[in-house]
Amino acid sequence: MPEFASVLSTSTALPALRALPSLGTQAERLIEWGVHEIAGLSAAEVRAFAAAPAVDGALLAVHPQHAPASALAPLLRHDGRPGFVVTDMTDVDLFAPLDTIALPDAPLYVLTGLDRGDRMANWSPDEALPALTAEDRTPLLLSEGIHWVLQQPAVLERNRCFMTVGSRLRKANGALDSRTPAIWISNGTGRDGRERRNAPKVGWCWAGNRHTWLGFASAAGRRGR
C-alpha cells in the first residue's frame, strides 16, 4: 500500500456533512424521482419499509436487480446538470456484487456506517479492497453509491469523489474484468462534451491504477427487514 497513506488520512478527511435525512424522507425522495416505479414497487411498499425502526444515519437502497445503475445515474444532479454514464460503459448494468458481498434478499435494504474513503485516495482498487476487508468494512456497489449521492449530493465534491469497487464485471472465463466503477464530476472534456462540465459522472478506472481524487466508499454493513 502507498507509503504516504498516513498523510492522506489527515489531508483528505471527509468534511462535515449534514446527517442523512430520515428513512421516511429518503423514501419520499425516491418516490418523487420515480425510483419505486423503476423497481416495480408501489409507493406504499417503499413507505412501509422506511417506517420500520432503523439505525440513525442509515441509507435506503433499492437492490440493483430492481433499480440498475443505468436507470439511476440520470437522476443525479450537480451544479444543475444531470448525471450520466460514460459512453464506453454500455455494460454498466452487468457489473455485479463481488462474491464476498451478500445482499439482503429483498428489493429494499439499508446500509449503515457510510464512509467515502478519502484516506485511501491515491490507492489502487487492488490495494484498497483487501484493506477494507481487513477492517471488516464492505465496499459500496455502484448502485449504492448512486443512492448515496442522490440522498446526500454534498458527498460528491470536485477532487474528492469515490470508487465503488463492490461492483465488478466477470468475463466469460470467470475472471474479473479490470475495470472498476466510480462516481465523479465531469470536466466536460473529450467524449463527455462541454455541456456536461460539472455533471455527475459514472465511469470506470483500471483496478491497478491510482487516482489522487478518488477514495473508496464503504459501509459498516447492510440489512433488510
Beta strands, then each sheet from edge to edge (+ up, - down):
strand 1: 59-62
strand 2: 77-78
strand 3: 81-82
strand 4: 84-85
strand 5: 96-97
strand 6: 108-112
strand 7: 138-139
strand 8: 161-163
strand 9: 167-168
strand 10: 179-185
strand 11: 200-206
strand 12: 214-216
strand 13: 218-219
strand 14: 221-223
sheet 1: 1+ 6- 14+
sheet 2: 2+ 3-
sheet 3: 4+ 11+ 10- 8+ 12+
sheet 4: 5+ 9-
sheet 5: 7+ 13-
end
